[in-house]
Amino acid sequence: MISPPEILIRLLLGAIIGGIIGFEREVHGRAAGFRTQLIVCVAAVLIMIVSQNYYFYIHNLDDSLRIDPARISAGALIGIGFLGSGVIIKSGFAVRGLTTAASIWIVSAIGLAIGGGLYFEGAATAAITIIALIILRIVERRIRTMRFKNITISTSPFDNSEETIQSLFTKHKVHVHSTNYEKNAERNETVYSFAVSTRSKDTIGKLFQELNKLDIIRTLKITG
């Protein structure tokens, strides 16, 4: 059986590591922040302690019995997966919360490692996780990632409306993936829905300003 002082050390270490990772998420305004990550990590530690103690208890009770203590921890990871899915939000092309969901999952794995007495493995994984969340964030900001947007434009019924709009897309090097059309006879207007992408974070703002200056455009909406 695991001694009470050892159990306390594992729980406190899990709380510290979970709290550190959760603090980084809290600072950046994520849904699963300081308290959530701390509780998840401590819960994972406790689950692993229960698994080990249960194994020792059954073994001492009857050494002919064979059980797998890893089954409880495996079930915990599956349960944590459902918790992580709750922080993932999809809006248009944008998906938010994946990093937070991943951090919840790895925090639980760290907790299981610490709960199993694998201090070095848990601490090393925690260090890598903190580096990924803090240091690699700086690197990620410098990467020119593809940005996807939905642009909805209603125009007066002129024949060259689409050509005029497309010329601005070409000017700003905005790639159009698809175009949807809608005719509103009641308002006597044509509605265009463009799915576009660009690698420059400033392009969409400049494009919005130029599109807004066109007299043929009645309404303009950019989302994603």
C-alpha positions as CSV (number, residue, x, y, z in Angstrom):
1,M,0.0,0.0,0.0
2,I,1.1,3.6,-0.7
3,S,1.9,5.4,2.6
4,P,-0.1,8.6,3.5
5,P,3.0,10.9,3.2
6,E,3.7,9.6,-0.3
7,I,0.0,10.1,-1.3
8,L,0.1,13.7,0.0
9,I,3.3,14.4,-1.9
10,R,1.8,13.1,-5.2
11,L,-1.4,15.0,-4.7
12,L,0.4,18.3,-3.9
13,L,2.8,17.8,-6.9
14,G,-0.2,17.2,-9.2
15,A,-1.8,20.3,-7.9
16,I,1.3,22.4,-8.5
17,I,1.9,21.2,-12.0
18,G,-1.8,21.3,-13.0
19,G,-2.0,24.8,-11.5
20,I,1.0,26.1,-13.5
21,I,-0.4,24.8,-16.8
22,G,-3.8,26.1,-15.9
23,F,-2.4,29.5,-15.0
24,E,-1.1,29.9,-18.5
25,R,-4.5,29.1,-19.9
26,E,-6.2,31.5,-17.5
27,V,-3.9,34.4,-18.4
28,H,-4.9,33.9,-22.1
29,G,-8.6,33.9,-21.2
30,R,-9.3,30.2,-22.0
31,A,-12.4,28.4,-20.8
32,A,-10.5,25.7,-18.9
33,G,-8.1,27.8,-16.8
34,F,-6.3,27.7,-13.4
35,R,-8.9,25.8,-11.3
36,T,-10.0,23.4,-14.0
37,Q,-6.6,22.2,-14.9
38,L,-5.5,21.9,-11.2
39,I,-8.6,19.8,-10.4
40,V,-8.2,17.6,-13.5
41,C,-4.5,16.9,-12.6
42,V,-5.3,16.2,-8.9
43,A,-8.2,14.0,-9.9
44,A,-5.9,12.0,-12.3
45,V,-3.4,11.6,-9.5
46,L,-6.0,10.3,-7.1
47,I,-7.4,7.9,-9.8
48,M,-3.9,6.4,-10.2
49,I,-3.4,6.1,-6.4
50,V,-6.7,4.4,-6.1
51,S,-5.7,2.0,-9.0
52,Q,-2.5,1.1,-7.3
53,N,-3.9,0.7,-3.8
54,Y,-6.8,-1.4,-5.1
55,Y,-4.3,-3.6,-6.8
56,F,-2.2,-4.0,-3.6
57,Y,-5.3,-4.6,-1.6
58,I,-6.6,-7.4,-3.8
59,H,-3.2,-8.9,-4.1
60,N,-2.8,-9.0,-0.3
61,L,-6.3,-10.4,0.1
62,D,-5.7,-13.2,-2.4
63,D,-2.5,-13.4,-4.4
64,S,-4.1,-15.8,-6.8
65,L,-6.3,-13.0,-8.1
66,R,-5.1,-11.2,-11.2
67,I,-6.4,-7.7,-12.0
68,D,-5.2,-4.9,-14.3
69,P,-4.9,-1.6,-12.3
70,A,-4.4,0.3,-15.6
71,R,-8.0,-0.2,-16.6
72,I,-9.2,2.5,-14.1
73,S,-6.7,5.0,-15.4
74,A,-7.6,4.2,-19.0
75,G,-11.2,4.9,-18.3
76,A,-10.2,8.2,-16.7
77,L,-8.5,9.3,-19.9
78,I,-11.6,8.5,-21.9
79,G,-13.7,10.6,-19.5
80,I,-11.2,13.5,-19.7
81,G,-11.7,13.4,-23.5
82,F,-15.3,14.3,-23.1
83,L,-14.3,17.2,-20.8
84,G,-11.9,18.4,-23.4
85,S,-14.5,18.3,-26.1
86,G,-16.6,20.8,-24.2
87,V,-14.0,23.6,-24.7
88,I,-13.8,23.2,-28.5
89,I,-15.8,25.8,-30.4
90,K,-16.3,25.9,-34.1
91,S,-17.3,29.2,-35.8
92,G,-17.2,29.2,-39.6
93,F,-13.7,28.2,-40.7
94,A,-12.3,28.9,-37.2
95,V,-11.9,26.3,-34.5
96,R,-11.0,27.4,-31.0
97,G,-10.2,25.5,-27.9
98,L,-8.1,22.7,-29.4
99,T,-5.0,23.7,-27.5
100,T,-6.9,23.9,-24.2
101,A,-8.6,20.5,-24.9
102,A,-5.1,19.1,-25.5
103,S,-3.7,20.7,-22.3
104,I,-6.6,19.1,-20.3
105,W,-5.8,15.7,-21.8
106,I,-2.0,15.9,-21.1
107,V,-2.6,17.3,-17.6
108,S,-4.6,14.2,-16.8
109,A,-1.8,12.0,-18.3
110,I,0.7,13.9,-16.1
111,G,-1.5,13.4,-13.1
112,L,-1.6,9.6,-13.8
113,A,2.2,9.5,-14.1
114,I,2.7,11.3,-10.8
115,G,-0.1,9.2,-9.2
116,G,1.9,6.1,-10.3
117,G,5.1,7.4,-8.7
118,L,6.7,8.3,-12.1
119,Y,7.9,11.7,-10.9
120,F,10.6,12.2,-13.5
121,E,8.3,11.3,-16.4
122,G,5.5,13.5,-15.1
123,A,7.9,16.5,-14.4
124,A,9.6,16.1,-17.9
125,T,6.2,16.1,-19.6
126,A,5.0,19.1,-17.6
127,A,8.2,21.0,-18.7
128,I,7.6,20.2,-22.4
129,T,4.0,21.2,-22.1
130,I,4.8,24.5,-20.5
131,I,7.4,25.2,-23.2
132,A,4.9,24.3,-25.9
133,L,2.2,26.7,-24.4
134,I,4.5,29.6,-23.6
135,I,7.7,29.6,-25.7
136,L,6.2,28.1,-28.9
137,R,3.3,30.6,-28.8
138,I,5.9,33.2,-29.8
139,V,7.1,31.1,-32.7
140,E,3.5,30.4,-33.8
141,R,2.8,34.1,-34.0
142,R,5.6,34.5,-36.5
143,I,4.3,31.8,-38.8
144,R,2.2,33.1,-41.7
145,T,-0.7,30.8,-41.4
146,M,-3.6,30.6,-43.8
147,R,-6.6,32.7,-42.7
148,F,-10.1,31.7,-43.9
149,K,-13.0,34.1,-44.1
150,N,-16.6,34.2,-45.3
151,I,-17.5,37.5,-47.1
152,T,-21.2,38.2,-47.8
153,I,-21.9,41.2,-50.1
154,S,-25.3,42.5,-51.3
155,T,-25.1,44.7,-54.4
156,S,-27.2,46.7,-56.8
157,P,-28.2,44.6,-59.9
158,F,-25.3,45.7,-62.1
159,D,-23.8,43.3,-64.6
160,N,-20.2,43.9,-63.6
161,S,-20.7,43.8,-59.8
162,E,-19.0,40.4,-59.4
163,E,-16.1,41.4,-61.7
164,T,-15.5,44.6,-59.7
165,I,-15.4,42.6,-56.4
166,Q,-13.2,39.9,-57.9
167,S,-10.7,42.5,-59.1
168,L,-10.2,43.7,-55.5
169,F,-9.7,40.1,-54.4
170,T,-7.0,39.7,-57.1
171,K,-5.4,43.0,-56.1
172,H,-5.0,41.9,-52.5
173,K,-4.0,38.4,-53.4
174,V,-7.1,36.9,-51.7
175,H,-7.9,33.4,-53.0
176,V,-11.6,32.6,-53.6
177,H,-12.4,29.0,-52.8
178,S,-16.1,29.1,-53.7
179,T,-18.9,31.6,-54.6
180,N,-22.6,31.3,-53.8
181,Y,-25.3,33.5,-55.4
182,E,-28.7,34.7,-54.2
183,K,-31.2,36.9,-55.9
184,N,-33.5,39.0,-53.7
185,A,-36.2,40.2,-56.1
186,E,-38.1,42.0,-53.3
187,R,-35.1,44.3,-52.5
188,N,-33.9,44.2,-56.1
189,E,-30.4,43.1,-55.1
190,T,-27.9,40.3,-55.6
191,V,-26.2,38.6,-52.7
192,Y,-22.7,37.0,-53.1
193,S,-21.2,34.7,-50.5
194,F,-17.4,34.2,-51.0
195,A,-15.3,31.7,-49.1
196,V,-11.8,33.2,-49.2
197,S,-8.3,32.7,-47.7
198,T,-5.2,34.8,-47.3
199,R,-1.8,34.6,-45.5
200,S,-1.6,38.2,-44.5
201,K,-3.4,39.3,-41.3
202,D,-3.7,42.9,-42.5
203,T,-5.3,42.0,-45.9
204,I,-8.8,41.5,-44.8
205,G,-9.0,44.8,-43.0
206,K,-7.7,46.6,-46.1
207,L,-10.0,44.7,-48.4
208,F,-13.0,45.7,-46.1
209,Q,-12.1,49.3,-46.4
210,E,-11.9,49.2,-50.2
211,L,-15.0,47.2,-50.6
212,N,-16.8,49.6,-48.3
213,K,-16.0,52.5,-50.7
214,L,-17.8,50.9,-53.7
215,D,-21.1,52.5,-54.5
216,I,-22.6,49.3,-55.9
217,I,-22.3,47.6,-52.4
218,R,-25.3,47.9,-50.2
219,T,-24.3,45.6,-47.3
220,L,-20.9,44.0,-46.4
221,K,-20.2,41.3,-43.9
222,I,-16.9,39.4,-43.2
223,T,-16.9,36.5,-40.7
224,G,-14.7,33.5,-39.9
